[in-house]
């Protein structure tokens, strides 16, 4: 998708679709007002169809008088100064209104629109991001030919009031395109079935990302190497599977070697049956999404490659398949983690924390500036927060605040949860240093408490994305979250 910013004349624009905005109460943007003054048609058409300019209202007009564009979409914003969330929702409605319309070139006029508490760069980024997400369709396994979406603009122009604004807007557009590419990669990896997207497949995809990329290097540890490092906790999860586990390490080096990296750690359970603690059959197909934490880490690396920012990022993916078999770990088994701490496995379906804890110990070698792990970790987080907010835990207030702020800016929000010492005792074991579950109460909190025992040597945060990483039902599929949150945080760390 080619993007550009320029001063646009709504009367002479020749795109397949021109988007102009309305603000309610018969208030028009300058572009819409120009069309009305030219042909005197727009207000009458809006009145005929009951269009009032409320947030997310749309009116699509074919070959309208007063412009050279093939179509005009009037988009209601409700206000000339909409809130960020309102603006994001309205953009989504515009895409929805055009989804069955053949549009290759699109012009969006935003003169007269100021998103509350946001600059032009943010606005442009959100436009490009929303349009980029609309390009994603998962059709890889459709045996019949699938017609491409008619709404797939290859050229997007964002109109601005002054030529001096184009540089800021174009920077935002480039960021939005890169963010969309990373998010769409995350969605695709999440949507792949477990018989395709295995730990070995993820390792191959990591190597593909690194091809011809001077700033990205990849190392993949196999089970023999992990055993030599003492990763008994991670390997206890893959013990019942024919698919070997992989520890995938991607290093993006965009800054000086002396600059400490931010480390992202992704849970990559490519399919989770629950192991011996077998899950119910209904809905188990959705356990292919249990690697969405890993997928989001891949998405961030993809966006970093596109943008080439000046920072160092290490992405570590702990990939394994959790299966029941004669060799699988059993409830009551005790395993030794890379840190030397022993774990009584009371429930083999609490496997994500078992792979993550060894990865969290492994990343100490990078002397990180901060570590953020991302995992579809607990159903308890879904009960607590639903699918609106990601659960956030951290051992540093400064890191937690930075992530919360990034989520607000990106529209990919998180909510901070408690990480108090009072919860730690729920992990007590009679036979080992700790148990891998803490009982029914506060399940998301005790899972984070478990991980915190392996992350005390650096600033650390845990994102529980079990409620936000995918949707169920008729719209089943990976969402790509929390790539926007993570990328806004990473870009805020640039030197």
C-alpha positions as CSV (number, residue, x, y, z in Angstrom):
1,X,0.0,0.0,0.0
2,X,1.6,3.3,-1.2
3,X,0.8,6.2,1.1
4,X,1.3,9.9,0.6
5,X,0.3,13.2,2.1
6,X,-0.5,16.4,0.2
7,X,-2.9,19.3,0.1
8,X,-6.0,17.9,-1.6
9,X,-8.7,19.7,-3.6
10,X,-11.9,17.8,-3.1
11,X,-13.3,19.2,-6.3
12,X,-10.5,17.9,-8.6
13,X,-9.5,14.7,-6.8
14,X,-9.7,11.8,-9.2
15,X,-9.5,8.8,-6.8
16,X,-11.8,5.8,-6.8
17,X,-13.1,7.1,-3.5
18,X,-12.9,10.4,-1.7
19,X,-13.7,10.4,2.0
20,X,-15.0,13.7,3.5
21,X,-16.2,14.2,7.1
22,X,-19.2,15.6,8.8
23,X,-19.5,16.5,12.5
24,X,-23.2,16.4,13.3
25,X,-25.6,19.4,13.7
26,X,-25.2,20.2,10.0
27,X,-21.5,20.9,10.5
28,X,-19.3,20.0,7.5
29,X,-15.6,19.6,7.1
30,X,-14.0,22.1,4.7
31,X,-13.8,19.4,2.0
32,X,-17.5,18.5,2.4
33,X,-18.5,22.1,2.5
34,X,-16.6,22.7,-0.8
35,X,-18.6,19.9,-2.4
36,X,-21.8,21.4,-1.1
37,X,-20.9,24.9,-2.4
38,X,-20.0,23.5,-5.8
39,X,-23.0,21.4,-6.5
40,X,-25.6,22.1,-3.8
41,X,-26.3,18.4,-3.6
42,X,-24.6,17.0,-0.6
43,X,-26.9,18.4,2.1
44,X,-30.0,17.3,0.3
45,X,-28.7,13.7,-0.2
46,X,-27.7,13.5,3.5
47,X,-31.2,14.7,4.5
48,X,-32.9,12.2,2.2
49,X,-31.0,9.3,3.7
50,X,-31.2,10.5,7.3
51,X,-27.5,11.1,7.6
52,X,-26.7,13.3,10.6
53,X,-22.9,13.1,10.9
54,X,-23.0,11.0,14.1
55,X,-19.9,9.0,15.1
56,X,-19.5,6.1,12.6
57,X,-22.4,7.1,10.3
58,X,-21.5,6.7,6.6
59,X,-23.1,7.7,3.4
60,X,-21.7,6.3,0.1
61,X,-22.4,8.3,-3.0
62,X,-21.6,7.1,-6.6
63,X,-20.5,9.6,-9.3
64,X,-21.6,12.6,-7.2
65,X,-21.8,16.1,-8.7
66,X,-19.1,18.6,-7.8
67,X,-16.1,16.3,-7.8
68,X,-14.0,14.2,-10.2
69,X,-13.8,11.3,-7.8
70,X,-15.7,8.1,-8.7
71,X,-17.3,8.0,-5.3
72,X,-17.6,10.0,-2.2
73,X,-18.0,8.5,1.3
74,X,-19.3,11.0,3.9
75,X,-18.0,9.8,7.3
76,X,-19.6,11.0,10.5
77,X,-17.2,11.9,13.3
78,X,-19.8,13.4,15.7
79,X,-17.4,16.2,16.4
80,X,-14.6,18.2,14.7
81,X,-12.5,17.2,17.7
82,X,-13.3,13.6,18.3
83,X,-11.7,11.6,21.1
84,X,-9.1,9.1,20.0
85,X,-11.2,6.0,20.6
86,X,-14.1,7.7,18.7
87,X,-11.9,8.4,15.7
88,X,-10.6,4.9,15.6
89,X,-14.2,3.5,15.7
90,X,-15.2,5.8,12.9
91,X,-12.3,4.7,10.7
92,X,-13.4,1.1,11.2
93,X,-16.9,2.0,10.1
94,X,-15.5,3.7,6.9
95,X,-13.7,0.5,6.1
96,X,-16.8,-1.5,6.7
97,X,-18.9,0.7,4.5
98,X,-16.4,0.2,1.6
99,X,-15.7,-3.5,2.0
100,X,-17.8,-4.5,-1.0
101,X,-16.7,-1.5,-3.2
102,X,-13.9,-1.7,-5.7
103,X,-11.4,0.9,-4.5
104,X,-7.8,0.9,-5.6
105,X,-7.0,4.6,-4.9
106,X,-8.4,6.3,-1.8
107,X,-8.2,9.9,-0.7
108,X,-9.1,10.9,2.9
109,X,-9.6,14.6,3.6
110,X,-9.1,15.4,7.3
111,X,-8.7,19.2,7.1
112,X,-10.7,20.7,9.9
113,X,-10.4,17.5,12.0
114,X,-8.3,17.5,15.2
115,X,-8.3,14.3,17.3
116,X,-8.4,15.3,21.0
117,X,-4.9,15.0,22.7
118,X,-3.3,13.6,19.5
119,X,-1.1,15.1,16.9
120,X,-1.1,14.7,13.1
121,X,1.4,12.0,13.2
122,X,-0.8,9.8,15.4
123,X,-3.8,10.6,13.2
124,X,-2.0,9.5,10.0
125,X,-0.6,6.4,11.7
126,X,-4.1,5.4,12.7
127,X,-5.5,5.9,9.2
128,X,-2.7,3.8,7.6
129,X,-3.0,1.1,10.3
130,X,-6.7,0.7,10.0
131,X,-6.5,0.5,6.2
132,X,-3.6,-1.9,6.4
133,X,-5.5,-4.2,8.7
134,X,-8.4,-4.3,6.2
135,X,-6.1,-6.0,3.7
136,X,-5.8,-9.2,5.8
137,X,-7.8,-12.2,4.7
138,X,-6.9,-15.8,5.8
139,X,-7.6,-17.9,2.7
140,X,-4.6,-20.2,2.6
141,X,-6.6,-23.4,3.1
142,X,-9.6,-22.5,1.0
143,X,-9.7,-25.1,-1.8
144,X,-11.9,-23.0,-4.1
145,X,-10.7,-19.8,-5.6
146,X,-11.5,-16.9,-3.3
147,X,-12.1,-13.6,-4.9
148,X,-9.9,-10.9,-3.4
149,X,-11.6,-8.2,-1.4
150,X,-12.8,-5.5,-3.7
151,X,-11.7,-2.9,-1.1
152,X,-7.9,-3.2,-1.3
153,X,-6.5,0.3,-1.9
154,X,-3.0,0.2,-3.3
155,X,-2.7,4.0,-3.1
156,X,-3.8,6.1,-0.2
157,X,-3.6,9.9,0.0
158,X,-4.2,11.7,3.2
159,X,-5.2,15.3,2.6
160,X,-3.8,18.1,4.8
161,X,-4.3,21.8,5.3
162,X,-0.8,22.9,4.6
163,X,2.2,21.7,2.7
164,X,4.3,22.1,5.8
165,X,2.3,19.3,7.4
166,X,3.2,16.7,4.9
167,X,6.5,15.5,6.5
168,X,4.8,14.8,9.8
169,X,1.8,13.1,8.2
170,X,4.0,10.9,6.0
171,X,6.1,9.8,8.9
172,X,2.8,8.7,10.6
173,X,1.6,6.9,7.5
174,X,4.9,4.9,7.3
175,X,4.6,3.9,10.9
176,X,1.0,2.8,10.4
177,X,1.8,0.7,7.4
178,X,4.7,-1.0,9.3
179,X,2.5,-1.6,12.3
180,X,-0.3,-3.1,10.1
181,X,2.2,-5.5,8.5
182,X,3.4,-6.7,11.9
183,X,-0.1,-7.0,13.2
184,X,-1.2,-9.0,10.1
185,X,1.8,-11.3,10.4
186,X,0.7,-12.0,14.0
187,X,-2.8,-12.7,12.9
188,X,-1.7,-15.1,10.2
189,X,0.6,-17.1,12.5
190,X,-2.2,-17.2,15.1
191,X,-4.8,-18.4,12.5
192,X,-2.6,-21.2,11.2
193,X,-3.7,-24.7,12.3
194,X,-1.5,-26.6,14.8
195,X,-0.6,-29.2,12.3
196,X,1.2,-26.5,10.2
197,X,2.3,-24.0,12.8
198,X,4.6,-26.2,14.9
199,X,7.7,-25.1,16.9
200,X,9.8,-26.0,13.9
201,X,7.6,-23.9,11.6
202,X,8.1,-20.9,13.8
203,X,11.8,-21.4,13.7
204,X,11.7,-21.4,9.9
205,X,9.6,-18.3,9.9
206,X,12.2,-16.5,12.1
207,X,15.0,-17.4,9.7
208,X,12.9,-16.1,6.8
209,X,12.5,-12.7,8.6
210,X,16.2,-12.5,9.0
211,X,17.0,-13.0,5.3
212,X,18.9,-10.1,3.8
213,X,18.4,-8.1,7.1
214,X,21.7,-6.8,8.4
215,X,20.2,-5.7,11.7
216,X,18.4,-9.0,12.5
217,X,20.1,-12.2,13.5
218,X,18.4,-15.5,14.5
219,X,19.5,-18.4,16.7
220,X,17.4,-21.5,17.4
221,X,18.1,-23.8,20.3
222,X,17.0,-27.4,20.0
223,X,16.1,-29.8,22.8
224,X,19.6,-31.1,23.3
225,X,20.9,-27.6,23.8
226,X,18.1,-26.7,26.1
227,X,18.8,-29.8,28.2
228,X,22.4,-28.8,28.5
229,X,21.3,-25.4,29.8
230,X,19.1,-27.1,32.4
231,X,15.7,-26.1,31.0
232,X,13.9,-28.9,32.6
233,X,10.7,-26.9,33.1
234,X,10.3,-26.0,29.4
235,X,11.2,-29.5,28.2
236,X,8.6,-31.0,30.6
237,X,5.9,-29.5,28.4
238,X,7.2,-30.9,25.1
239,X,7.8,-34.4,26.7
240,X,4.5,-35.8,25.5
241,X,4.7,-34.5,21.9
242,X,6.4,-35.8,18.8
243,X,7.1,-32.2,17.9
244,X,10.4,-31.0,19.4
245,X,10.5,-27.8,21.3
246,X,12.5,-24.8,20.1
247,X,13.8,-21.7,21.8
248,X,13.9,-19.1,19.1
249,X,16.1,-16.0,19.7
250,X,15.8,-13.0,17.3
251,X,18.1,-10.1,17.9
252,X,17.4,-6.7,16.3
253,X,20.4,-4.5,16.5
254,X,19.5,-0.9,15.5
255,X,21.5,1.0,18.1
256,X,25.0,0.9,19.6
257,X,26.2,-2.4,21.1
258,X,26.6,-0.6,24.4
259,X,22.9,0.1,24.6
260,X,21.0,-2.4,26.7
261,X,18.2,-4.1,24.8
262,X,14.5,-4.4,25.5
263,X,13.6,-8.1,25.6
264,X,10.3,-9.5,24.5
265,X,9.5,-13.1,25.5
266,X,6.6,-14.9,23.8
267,X,4.7,-18.0,24.9
268,X,4.6,-20.3,21.8
269,X,2.4,-23.3,22.7
270,X,1.6,-24.2,19.1
271,X,-1.2,-26.4,20.3
272,X,-2.4,-27.0,23.9
273,X,-4.5,-30.1,24.7
274,X,-3.8,-29.6,28.4
275,X,-1.5,-32.6,28.4
276,X,-2.5,-35.3,30.9
277,X,-4.8,-32.7,32.5
278,X,-6.8,-32.9,29.3
279,X,-9.0,-30.0,28.3
280,X,-12.7,-30.5,27.4
281,X,-13.3,-31.2,23.8
282,X,-15.6,-28.3,23.1
283,X,-13.7,-25.3,21.8
284,X,-10.3,-27.1,22.0
285,X,-9.7,-26.1,18.3
286,X,-9.1,-22.6,19.6
287,X,-6.0,-23.8,21.5
288,X,-4.1,-23.3,18.2
289,X,-4.2,-19.6,19.4
290,X,-2.1,-20.5,22.5
291,X,1.0,-19.3,20.6
292,X,-0.4,-15.8,20.1
293,X,2.1,-14.4,22.5
294,X,4.9,-15.7,20.3
295,X,3.0,-14.5,17.2
296,X,2.9,-11.0,18.6
297,X,6.7,-11.1,19.2
298,X,7.1,-12.0,15.6
299,X,4.8,-9.2,14.6
300,X,7.0,-6.7,16.5
301,X,10.1,-7.9,14.8
302,X,8.4,-7.5,11.4
303,X,7.4,-3.9,12.2
304,X,10.9,-3.2,13.4
305,X,12.4,-4.4,10.2
306,X,10.0,-2.2,8.3
307,X,10.9,0.9,10.3
308,X,14.5,0.3,11.2
309,X,14.4,2.4,14.5
310,X,17.6,3.1,16.5
311,X,17.1,0.7,19.4
312,X,18.1,-2.9,20.4
313,X,15.4,-5.5,20.8
314,X,15.8,-9.2,21.6
315,X,12.8,-11.4,21.0
316,X,12.7,-14.9,22.5
317,X,10.0,-17.4,21.7
318,X,9.6,-20.5,23.9
319,X,7.9,-22.9,21.5
320,X,6.4,-26.3,22.3
321,X,3.4,-28.4,21.8
322,X,1.5,-29.7,24.9
323,X,0.2,-33.3,24.2
324,X,-0.8,-36.4,26.3
325,X,1.2,-39.6,25.7
326,X,3.1,-42.3,27.6
327,X,6.0,-39.9,27.9
328,X,4.1,-36.8,29.0
329,X,4.7,-35.1,32.3
330,X,2.2,-36.2,34.9
331,X,0.4,-34.3,37.7
332,X,2.6,-34.6,40.7
333,X,5.9,-34.8,38.8
334,X,8.7,-32.4,39.9
335,X,10.9,-30.7,37.4
336,X,14.0,-28.5,37.8
337,X,14.0,-25.1,36.0
338,X,17.1,-23.4,34.4
339,X,17.2,-21.2,37.5
340,X,17.7,-24.3,39.7
341,X,14.3,-23.8,41.4
342,X,12.1,-26.9,41.5
343,X,8.5,-27.0,40.5
344,X,5.7,-29.5,41.4
345,X,3.5,-29.8,38.3
346,X,0.0,-30.1,39.8
347,X,-1.7,-29.4,36.6
348,X,-0.2,-30.0,33.1
349,X,-2.6,-27.5,31.6
350,X,-0.7,-24.7,33.4
351,X,2.1,-25.2,30.9
352,X,2.6,-21.7,29.6
353,X,4.4,-20.6,32.8
354,X,6.6,-23.7,32.6
355,X,8.0,-22.7,29.2
356,X,8.2,-19.0,30.1
357,X,10.1,-19.4,33.4
358,X,13.1,-20.9,31.6
359,X,13.0,-18.3,28.9
360,X,13.0,-15.6,31.6
361,X,16.1,-17.1,33.1
362,X,17.7,-17.4,29.7
363,X,17.4,-13.7,28.9
364,X,19.4,-12.6,31.9
365,X,22.5,-13.0,29.6
366,X,21.4,-10.0,27.5
367,X,21.6,-7.7,30.6
368,X,18.3,-6.2,29.5
369,X,17.0,-2.7,30.0
370,X,13.5,-4.3,30.5
371,X,11.8,-7.6,29.8
372,X,8.2,-7.9,28.7
373,X,6.7,-11.4,28.4
374,X,3.5,-11.9,26.4
375,X,1.3,-14.9,26.9
376,X,-2.2,-16.3,26.5
377,X,-1.7,-17.5,30.0
378,X,-4.9,-17.9,32.0
379,X,-8.7,-18.2,31.5
380,X,-8.9,-16.4,34.9
381,X,-7.7,-13.2,33.1
382,X,-10.6,-13.6,30.6
383,X,-13.0,-13.8,33.5
384,X,-11.5,-10.7,35.2
385,X,-11.1,-8.4,32.2
386,X,-13.1,-9.9,29.3
387,X,-11.7,-9.2,25.8
388,X,-11.3,-5.5,26.2
389,X,-8.1,-5.1,28.2
390,X,-4.9,-7.1,28.5
391,X,-3.9,-8.0,32.0
392,X,-0.6,-6.2,33.0
393,X,1.7,-7.2,35.9
394,X,5.1,-5.7,36.7
395,X,7.8,-5.5,39.3
396,X,8.6,-1.8,38.3
397,X,6.1,1.1,38.4
398,X,8.0,3.0,35.7
399,X,7.8,0.1,33.3
400,X,4.1,-0.6,34.0
401,X,3.3,3.1,33.5
402,X,5.1,3.2,30.2
403,X,3.2,0.1,28.9
404,X,-0.1,1.4,30.1
405,X,0.5,4.8,28.4
406,X,1.6,3.0,25.2
407,X,-1.7,1.0,25.2
408,X,-3.8,4.1,25.7
409,X,-2.0,5.8,22.8
410,X,-2.4,2.8,20.5
411,X,-6.0,2.0,21.5
412,X,-4.7,-1.4,22.6
413,X,-5.4,-1.0,26.3
414,X,-4.1,-2.9,29.3
415,X,-5.1,-2.8,33.0
416,X,-2.6,-3.2,35.8
417,X,-3.3,-6.1,38.1
418,X,-1.8,-6.7,41.7
419,X,1.4,-8.6,42.2
420,X,1.4,-8.6,46.0
421,X,3.4,-10.9,48.3
422,X,0.2,-12.1,49.9
423,X,-0.6,-14.1,46.8
424,X,2.7,-15.9,46.6
425,X,1.9,-18.3,49.4
426,X,-0.8,-19.9,47.2
427,X,2.1,-21.5,45.3
428,X,3.5,-23.3,48.3
429,X,4.4,-27.0,47.7
430,X,5.0,-29.7,50.3
431,X,7.5,-31.4,47.9
432,X,9.2,-28.7,45.8
433,X,10.2,-25.0,45.9
434,X,6.8,-24.2,44.4
435,X,3.7,-25.6,42.7
436,X,2.8,-24.5,39.1
437,X,-0.8,-23.5,40.2
438,X,-2.1,-21.7,43.1
439,X,-5.7,-22.8,43.3
440,X,-8.9,-21.4,41.8
441,X,-8.8,-18.0,43.4
442,X,-6.9,-15.2,41.7
443,X,-5.6,-17.6,39.0
444,X,-4.2,-14.9,36.7
445,X,-2.5,-13.2,39.7
446,X,-0.8,-16.4,41.0
447,X,0.3,-17.2,37.5
448,X,2.1,-13.8,37.3
449,X,3.5,-14.4,40.8
450,X,4.9,-17.7,39.6
451,X,6.7,-15.9,36.7
452,X,7.9,-13.1,39.0
453,X,10.1,-15.6,40.8
454,X,12.2,-16.0,37.7
455,X,12.3,-12.3,36.8
456,X,13.8,-10.6,39.9
457,X,17.1,-9.6,38.2
458,X,15.7,-7.0,35.8
459,X,12.7,-4.7,35.3
460,X,9.9,-7.0,34.1
461,X,6.3,-6.9,33.0
462,X,3.9,-9.7,32.1
463,X,1.0,-9.2,29.6
464,X,-1.7,-11.8,29.9
465,X,-3.5,-11.7,26.5
466,X,-5.8,-14.7,27.0
467,X,-8.8,-12.4,26.5
468,X,-7.5,-10.1,23.8
469,X,-5.4,-12.3,21.4
470,X,-8.3,-13.8,19.5
471,X,-12.0,-13.7,18.9
472,X,-14.4,-16.7,19.1
473,X,-17.7,-17.2,17.4
474,X,-18.6,-16.2,13.8
475,X,-15.7,-13.8,13.6
476,X,-13.2,-16.4,15.0
477,X,-9.6,-15.4,14.4
478,X,-6.5,-13.8,15.9
479,X,-6.7,-10.1,16.6
480,X,-3.0,-9.2,16.4
481,X,-3.0,-7.7,19.9
482,X,-0.9,-6.5,21.7
483,X,1.4,-5.6,18.8
484,X,0.2,-2.0,18.7
485,X,0.8,-1.6,22.5
486,X,4.3,-3.2,22.3
487,X,5.4,-1.2,19.2
488,X,4.3,2.1,20.7
489,X,6.3,1.2,23.8
490,X,9.3,0.2,21.8
491,X,9.3,3.3,19.6
492,X,9.1,5.4,22.8
493,X,12.5,3.9,23.8
494,X,14.4,5.0,20.7
495,X,17.7,6.8,21.3
